[in-house]
Amino acid sequence: MCPDWYAPCSDRARIRFKRKPLRRAIFQSRSEGGSNMEMRETDRPGDEGLARALGWFSIGLGVAELVAPRGIARMIGVRDHRILLRAVGLREMASGVGILTQRRPAGWLWARVVGDVMDLALVGAAFRSPRARRGRLALATAAVAGVTALDVVASRRLSRRPGEPEDDAIRITKSITINRSPEEIYRFWRDFRNLPRFMRHLESVQVTSDKRSHWMARGPAGKRVEWDAEIVDDKPNELIAWRSLEGSDVETPGSVRFQRAPGGRGTVVKVELLYRPPGGLLGSLVAKLFGADPDQQVAEDLRRLKQVMETGEIATSAGPSARRSRRLAAAS
């Protein structure tokens, strides 16, 4: 149930990451017929400043493309496409005005990201022209890629809701009901050597002590990722919480809870992860592009856990012989 690079954490233990959060929460207490806690976000001048800078940049670029499309074409090393460049200029100006006039401009920033992708495609197509100046085109491509990265960062930051991870971390929460007792599932999970049986991208887990283990998994593009993890909270038949140790390839604190389901229907298994992918935000986007979405992986791994616990095998689209081999592998 791990994303490809899964390793354990605790919701009790306070895990400190090296990266500082980009925004803070202020807790204010008040008493009106009792005390409660209220959380609100502070202003994030850095995020808003980046958005405004991108808005003005968009307007400036749009004006240049509208007024002097021929000069822009020469500068980036392509033929004079005045109509196309003016259309791009109008798009840039619309995005810039939207960013600067809207209180929450995340939608307009994402529109810029879409436009950036279109621009990269256009610049890439220009390389095929025999009249293209490839040196200037290469510089233009690098510039567009850099602006795209800034647009993605600003869009992600301003799209977050209160309580979401602050930087490039991904929060994952998944649960499933399994027709087995909490004691059985806890015992199976607590032996980490069982995890590769249902975690598709996990290659092996070597238990090095009562609380520590070494994990090996396949990351994006087949890259092997390794890390050491330690258990930070362990309540028999109720909770296992873990964190990856300092110096690991990935940071991924998490926990799994085993709660008896109502009506004697077995056990609700709930997994919570805070996962920071290799390569940061860009690595996460690339992983999703190639289908390695951690959120989806956790859901699929939980379904395989359910199959292993309830039937002793993992159903596949192959024939009975393949299912039998999976059953034998799980039992080994």
C-alpha positions in Angstrom: 0.0 0.0 0.0 2.8 2.0 -0.5 3.4 4.2 -3.3 6.4 2.8 -5.1 8.7 4.4 -2.6 6.7 3.7 0.6 8.1 3.8 4.1 6.6 4.2 7.5 5.4 7.3 10.2 3.3 8.2 13.1 0.5 10.6 13.6 1.6 10.8 17.2 5.3 11.3 16.8 6.1 14.7 15.5 8.1 14.3 12.3 10.4 17.1 11.4 11.4 17.5 7.8 14.4 19.4 6.5 12.2 21.7 4.3 10.5 24.5 6.0 6.8 25.0 5.3 5.8 27.7 2.8 2.9 28.8 5.0 2.0 28.8 8.6 -1.1 28.2 10.6 -2.0 30.3 13.6 -4.1 28.7 16.3 -6.3 31.1 18.3 -8.2 30.0 21.4 -11.4 31.6 22.4 -14.0 30.8 25.0 -17.7 31.2 24.4 -19.6 28.6 26.4 -16.5 26.5 26.4 -13.1 26.7 24.8 -12.2 25.6 21.3 -9.4 26.0 18.8 -9.7 27.9 15.6 -7.2 27.7 12.8 -6.6 30.2 10.1 -4.0 30.7 7.5 -1.6 33.6 7.5 -1.1 35.7 4.5 1.4 34.3 2.1 3.1 37.3 0.5 5.7 35.1 -1.2 3.0 33.1 -3.1 1.0 36.2 -3.9 4.1 38.1 -5.0 5.1 35.3 -7.4 1.5 35.2 -8.8 1.5 39.0 -9.4 5.0 38.9 -11.0 3.7 36.2 -13.4 0.6 38.2 -14.1 2.7 41.3 -15.1 5.1 39.1 -17.0 2.1 37.7 -18.9 0.8 41.1 -19.8 4.2 42.4 -20.9 4.8 39.4 -23.1 1.4 39.7 -24.5 1.8 43.3 -25.4 5.2 42.6 -27.1 3.6 39.8 -29.1 0.8 42.0 -30.2 2.8 45.1 -31.0 6.0 43.5 -32.4 5.4 39.9 -33.5 8.1 40.1 -36.2 10.7 41.1 -33.6 9.6 38.3 -31.2 9.8 35.8 -34.1 13.4 36.8 -34.9 14.4 36.8 -31.2 13.2 33.2 -30.7 14.6 32.0 -34.1 11.4 31.2 -36.1 9.8 32.5 -39.2 7.4 35.5 -39.1 4.1 34.0 -37.9 2.3 37.3 -37.0 -1.2 35.9 -36.7 -0.1 33.0 -34.5 2.0 35.2 -32.3 -0.7 37.8 -31.9 -3.2 35.1 -30.9 -0.7 33.9 -28.3 -0.3 37.5 -27.2 -4.0 37.9 -26.6 -4.0 34.7 -24.6 -1.1 36.0 -22.4 -2.8 39.3 -21.8 -6.1 37.6 -20.8 -4.2 35.4 -18.4 -2.3 38.3 -16.9 -5.4 40.4 -16.4 -7.1 37.4 -14.8 -4.3 36.8 -12.4 -4.0 40.4 -11.3 -7.7 41.1 -10.9 -8.9 37.9 -9.2 -8.7 37.4 -5.5 -7.9 33.7 -5.9 -6.1 33.5 -9.3 -5.2 29.8 -9.2 -7.5 29.1 -12.2 -5.8 31.7 -14.3 -2.4 30.4 -13.3 -3.4 26.9 -14.4 -4.5 28.5 -17.7 -1.0 29.8 -18.0 0.4 26.3 -17.5 -1.8 25.0 -20.3 -0.6 27.8 -22.5 3.0 27.0 -21.6 2.5 23.4 -22.7 1.1 24.7 -26.0 4.1 27.0 -26.4 6.5 24.2 -25.8 4.7 22.1 -28.5 4.9 25.0 -30.9 8.6 25.6 -30.2 9.3 21.9 -30.6 7.5 21.8 -33.9 9.6 24.8 -35.1 12.8 22.7 -34.7 11.7 20.7 -37.8 11.8 23.8 -40.0 15.0 23.9 -42.2 14.9 27.7 -41.8 14.8 27.6 -38.0 17.7 29.0 -36.0 18.2 26.2 -33.6 20.5 28.0 -31.2 17.9 30.6 -30.5 15.1 28.0 -30.4 17.0 26.1 -27.8 17.3 29.2 -25.6 13.6 29.9 -26.1 12.7 26.4 -25.1 14.7 26.7 -22.0 13.1 30.0 -21.1 9.6 28.6 -21.7 10.4 25.5 -19.6 11.6 27.7 -16.7 8.5 29.9 -16.8 6.4 26.7 -16.9 8.0 25.5 -13.7 7.3 28.8 -12.0 3.7 28.7 -13.2 3.2 25.1 -11.9 4.7 26.0 -8.5 2.5 29.1 -8.1 -0.6 27.2 -9.3 0.0 24.4 -6.8 0.6 26.7 -3.9 -2.4 28.9 -4.5 -4.7 25.9 -5.2 -4.0 24.3 -1.7 -6.7 24.2 0.9 -6.0 24.8 4.6 -4.4 21.8 6.2 -2.8 20.4 3.0 1.0 19.8 2.9 3.1 22.9 2.5 5.6 22.1 -0.2 5.8 19.2 -2.7 4.5 16.6 -0.2 1.5 14.5 -1.1 -1.0 13.5 1.6 -2.7 10.2 1.0 -5.6 8.7 3.0 -7.2 5.4 2.0 -9.3 2.8 3.8 -10.9 -0.6 3.0 -13.0 -3.1 4.9 -11.6 -6.6 5.0 -13.5 -9.6 6.2 -10.9 -10.7 8.8 -10.3 -9.8 12.4 -8.0 -6.9 13.4 -5.7 -9.4 15.1 -5.1 -11.3 11.9 -4.5 -8.3 9.7 -2.3 -6.6 12.3 -0.2 -9.8 12.7 0.2 -10.1 8.9 1.1 -6.4 8.4 3.5 -6.3 11.4 5.7 -8.8 9.7 7.0 -6.3 7.1 8.3 -9.2 5.0 4.7 -9.8 4.0 4.2 -6.4 2.5 5.8 -7.1 -1.0 3.1 -9.8 -1.4 0.5 -7.1 -2.0 2.5 -3.9 -2.6 3.1 -4.2 -6.3 6.2 -1.9 -6.5 7.8 -3.0 -3.3 10.6 -5.4 -4.1 11.7 -6.4 -0.6 11.7 -5.5 3.1 14.5 -6.7 5.3 13.8 -6.5 9.1 17.0 -5.4 10.8 15.7 -5.0 14.4 12.4 -5.0 16.3 11.7 -1.5 15.1 13.8 -0.9 12.1 13.8 -2.3 8.5 15.4 -1.7 5.1 13.1 -1.2 2.1 13.7 -1.6 -1.6 11.1 -0.5 -4.2 10.8 0.4 -7.9 10.4 4.1 -8.5 9.4 6.0 -11.7 11.0 4.8 -14.9 12.1 1.6 -13.2 14.6 3.4 -10.9 15.3 1.5 -7.7 14.8 3.4 -4.5 16.0 2.3 -1.0 15.4 3.6 2.5 15.5 2.7 6.2 12.4 3.0 8.3 11.6 2.8 12.0 8.4 2.1 13.9 7.5 5.1 16.1 4.2 3.8 17.4 2.9 0.3 17.8 -0.4 -0.6 19.4 -1.1 -4.4 18.9 -4.2 -5.0 16.8 -4.8 -1.2 16.5 -2.0 0.9 15.0 1.4 0.7 13.4 3.1 4.1 12.6 6.5 4.7 11.1 8.8 7.2 9.5 11.7 7.0 7.1 15.1 7.7 8.6 17.3 10.7 7.8 19.4 10.2 4.7 16.8 8.0 3.0 15.9 8.4 -0.7 12.4 9.5 0.2 10.6 11.0 3.2 7.4 9.2 3.9 5.9 9.1 7.4 2.7 7.2 7.7 0.4 5.0 9.7 -2.1 2.1 9.4 -5.0 1.6 11.7 -7.1 -1.5 12.3 -10.6 -0.8 13.5 -13.3 -3.5 14.0 -16.0 -2.9 11.5 -19.6 -2.5 12.7 -22.0 -5.5 12.3 -19.2 -8.1 12.5 -18.1 -7.3 8.9 -14.4 -7.6 9.7 -11.9 -4.8 10.0 -11.6 -1.3 8.5 -8.0 -0.8 7.5 -7.1 2.9 7.2 -3.7 4.1 5.8 -2.4 7.6 6.1 0.8 8.8 4.3 2.6 12.0 3.9 4.7 11.2 0.8 7.5 13.4 -0.7 8.4 11.9 -4.1 11.9 11.7 -5.5 12.5 14.8 -7.6 10.0 16.9 -5.7 7.0 18.4 -7.4 8.4 17.9 -10.9 9.1 14.2 -10.1 5.5 13.8 -8.9 4.1 15.3 -12.1 6.3 13.1 -14.2 5.3 10.0 -12.2 1.6 10.8 -12.7 2.2 11.3 -16.4 3.5 7.8 -16.7 0.8 6.3 -14.5 2.8 6.0 -11.2 0.3 7.9 -9.1 0.9 7.2 -5.4 -2.7 7.8 -4.5 -3.9 5.2 -7.0 -1.1 2.8 -6.0 -2.2 2.8 -2.4 -5.8 2.1 -3.3 -4.8 -0.8 -5.6 -2.4 -2.2 -2.9 -5.2 -2.1 -0.4 -7.5 -4.1 -2.8 -4.7 -6.7 -3.2 -4.3 -6.9 0.6 -8.0 -7.6 0.9 -7.7 -10.4 -1.7 -4.7 -11.9 0.1 -6.4 -11.9 3.5 -9.8 -13.1 2.4 -8.9 -15.6 -0.4 -5.1 -16.3 0.0 -4.5 -15.2 -3.6 -4.5 -12.1 -5.8 -7.0 -12.2 -8.7 -5.5 -11.4 -12.1 -6.8 -11.2 -15.7 -4.8 -14.3 -16.5 -6.0 -17.9 -16.4 -6.3 -20.3 -13.4 -2.7 -21.4 -13.7 -1.5 -17.8 -13.2 -3.8 -17.3 -10.2 -2.5 -20.5 -8.7 1.1 -19.3 -9.1 0.2 -16.1 -7.3 -1.4 -18.1 -4.5 1.6 -20.3 -4.1 3.9 -17.2 -4.1 1.8 -15.6 -1.4 1.9 -18.7 0.7 5.7 -19.1 0.4 
